[in-house]
Amino acid sequence: MGNFDNQKIQEYLKEGAVVLDVRTVAEYEEGHSAGSEHIVLDTIPGNIAKIKNYDKKVIAVCRSGARSGQATDFLKQHGIDIINGGPWENVDQYL
C-alpha cells in the first residue's frame, strides 16, 4: 500500500493521534475509520484553528495518499505535528 511509514503511524496512534480524513463527503460516507475527523481537503485552510485545537498529533488519510500528502505539507507549515497515513484503510488496520 504505497510508501507510508506504518511504524510511525502505529507510534502516532499509540500516542492518541487524531485520524484526519480529507476525502470528499461521498467518499467518507462510503467508508471511514471509526472516530476519524472529516475535513474535506479544500476546507483545510479554514479549519487550521479547529485542527490545532485537537491538541494531538494528526495522521492525514485519503483514498490514495495524494490529498493527505497535500494536507500534511500544508498543515506542517502551520506548526501541526502531522504525518501522511496514505489510504484510510492503511491506517484503519491499526485501529
Summary of the structure (lengths in Angstrom):
residues: 95
radius of gyration: 11.7
end to end distance: 16.6
largest distance: 31.1
contacts: 292
relative contact order: 0.27
helix: 46%
strand: 18%
